[in-house]
Amino acid sequence: MSTAAYFIGLGAASAAALLGAVLPARRRLLAAAVLSAAACLAALVGAGDVLVSGHAFSVHTAQVLPLTGVDLSLDPLGALFVAATAVVGLAVSCYSVGYGVHATPSRIATATLPAFLATLLLVPAAASVATFMVAWELMALTSLLALLTDHRRRRETRDAAQWYAAMTHIGAAAILLGLVLLAAHAGGQSFAAIAAHRRQLSLPLTSVVFVLTLFGFASKAGAVPLHVWLPRAHPEAPSPVSALMSGAMVNLGVYGILRVGEDLLGGGEMWWWLVVAALGVVSAVFGALHAAASTDTKRLLAYSTVDNVGLVLIGVGAAGALAAGGQQALAGLVLLAALFHLVNHALFKGCLFLGAGALQHAAGTRDLDRLGGLARKMPATAIFFGAGALSISALPGLNGFASEWLLFEGLLQGFASRSAVTVAALLAGVATLAITGGLTATAFVKALGVGFLGQPRSEGAGAAREVGPSMLIGMGFLAGGCVVLGIVPGVVLPVIDRATTAGLVAGASRAIRPGLGLALASVHSEIDPGLLVGGLLVALVVAWGAVRLAPRSAELRSPRRAAAWGCGRDLQTARMEITATSFAEPLQRVFADVLRPDHDLEVTHTAESRYFPEAITFHQRVDDAVERVVYRPVMAAVAWWGHLARRVPNGSVHRYLAFGFATLVLVLVVLA
Amino acid sequence: MRFGAAIDVAELAAGIVLAGAVLALWRKDLRALTSVLSLQGAALATVAAVLAVRDGDVGLGVVAGVVLVAKGLVIPYLLARVVRADPGSRETSPLVNVPASLFTAAVLVVVSYLVAGRLTALFPDPLTRLAPLGLATVLVGFFVLVTRRKAISQIVGLLLVDNGVALVAFLLTAGVPLLVELGASLDVLLVVVVLQVLATTMQARFGHVDLDQLRELHD
């Protein structure tokens, strides 16, 4: 059943892409959306069946790809990623109807979204090197096309697409190199053959393969310092596409690391995983800091993706290191926590990106400094965005809390480990979790408070109206998922645990005890978010009632009129309220060494006197320090080399002939 | 030995092929080049004929005839027509002057003897020993392509390369099949026709046939 459902899903997504390309403008949006929603449902059923039953399926066909054929196989690890993609895809498909209503997207834009979705569903099922690389490159290609939707109107989109194309290409080249190397030495290109032969592989070889593929997958996952495409591409892509990119595509980078490192290479050395954890630590802190400093909603969300991928990588790295150190049970728990967080991230980040898209749709801007007061105008969007923001800030009762608690718990358990390096890594992980928790909360207090509360700061924000029902359903679906997984995380944990067992080959044990809450099997530690939330609610009701019922003094009950001296509060304008930039300012000051904000203050004076300024303009940019320090010099060097090389072909036919002639003579002389 | 004289003739003819290539470097008069090509075509046909007689191969005899007609008569005639369209045309300023070109040709001949030494060692035979001459013709023809400016010189260079290839093929292989040689000859004929049209059009459009001036089409 799982096989049929999964392939129906793939087929429906492809059909959606086809219909999106050929149907007339009025029909194509709806047709593509309905078909891709059906595709997601089918894929969800297929993947869910694999996850619940634990039985993988595999299919081989020699027809599609020449020489190698196509190998598809869905094991619980892959099924988890398919399921996460399908859930986000379902919401996105629904949302895309409303998103495209006002300005009907072009044929290509309508077709690329389902095509992108299809490739996202395909990658986790690829079971040979050739199939995997084809699926991976298809995913890169379709996502690039989807990202380019607005390329006619916006120069930044073209810029972002170039960055994305370059990074994904470099990454794919590294992955290809690594996997081909692996296939050549393992005596077969199917994943099953490689996994069967991994004992014969030498350690230096597997290390090279791991480092190469880690580079490629980390660039897709958006780990620092390979994250530079993310804060450019996510804001510039249409919101459904950024939700898919951030909620589903980024996950596949983590999937690749797990698939190659744990499944194909069997865990390998401890230092591999310490490198992964280190990447995670750097990404988490860097991403959280930039998210706290960003004033563009989608840029903020993109950096927050870097942050969350960092947390997941900390978990994956710690799990790998613990497994390499022989602590299988704990490794299982930590990996479970990491994968749970990954699923949760897909839910809340998908919800937040869709919400940011709704804001942009309604207010015409992504700039938090120009939003404000939207909670009254768009109450439903505010609630859904708020649910996502609270989840990502890991507040109890929402799914972010559940997975971060689990991750904390797992990392803290590992302190009893014998290996000092592992303990140091776990310590770094815990510290990172703590600091990013605070920074993330700051970032989302800013996004919620400045974006939705107070008064509108621009005409666009003032004229904003609630978005259509399909967009709300899309957001609400994901927000509901956040709440459900937050209150009863126990329902999905056994399912994810199955993926963990598949991911961690060396005999992972059951890390959790069944139940609705979070209960660990290895140590006595449990928490029931449902009870927690229930208790909090009861406490709130009691407090509210107590305040209402308490006897009040006569002075308080007497009417109060506004004073003549209003302390400025009589005339509250939007210009008096705190902006996103000012909210982030103290933090920016503290972390000035990392963020390196560029200030630009320009004062023009009146003609009569230098003592009276006529206008003061203030610009601030927070550029990516990694981009400035690492990428700019490399790009400058490449550009210089390119300039140099341009002098060689000057258009003279004789010069070109001379190259050929010289090469011929040279080859002959060498041969002689 | 009855066949000795024929081999001498073949050696002479192969020498003429290379000498023709060097002559093409030397002479600036484009009309003279067509006669050089004609001579070279005839010499090539002679080599093929000698081989045909030695091996008693009728097919190779026909090939010799085809070579004589195509490379000795038709192609030089077509070229001569192009040259007549622009009377008094000379390769006035080659990129490398004539003495330096001749010196380079000498170096190329040495190189080809060095390179072909390993090929001829495979099957030592009086005719196989001549293979370096063909290789040298290829290299000199290529050198003509690189250093000469006029479109007609380019055609000549291409034909020299082709003749050199044909000579090597005759000497090193056990007889070139008729079909292959026919195909190759027709190809070359077609190239010459195309280039003839191109050169004539260039002459009419730009008033010259100097390839270096085409550089402005770059970018």
Chai-1 contact restraints between the chains, C-beta under 6 A:
chainA,res_idxA,chainB,res_idxB,connection_type,confidence,min_distance_angstrom,max_distance_angstrom,comment,restraint_id
A,G651,B,R215,contact,1.0,0.0,6.0,A-B,restraint_1
A,G651,B,H218,contact,1.0,0.0,6.0,A-B,restraint_2
A,S652,B,R215,contact,1.0,0.0,6.0,A-B,restraint_3
A,V653,B,L211,contact,1.0,0.0,6.0,A-B,restraint_4
A,H654,B,V146,contact,1.0,0.0,6.0,A-B,restraint_5
A,L657,B,L145,contact,1.0,0.0,6.0,A-B,restraint_6
A,L657,B,V146,contact,1.0,0.0,6.0,A-B,restraint_7
A,A658,B,V146,contact,1.0,0.0,6.0,A-B,restraint_8
A,F661,B,F142,contact,1.0,0.0,6.0,A-B,restraint_9
A,F661,B,V146,contact,1.0,0.0,6.0,A-B,restraint_10
A,L668,B,V115,contact,1.0,0.0,6.0,A-B,restraint_11
A,A672,B,L114,contact,1.0,0.0,6.0,A-B,restraint_12
A,A672,B,V115,contact,1.0,0.0,6.0,A-B,restraint_13
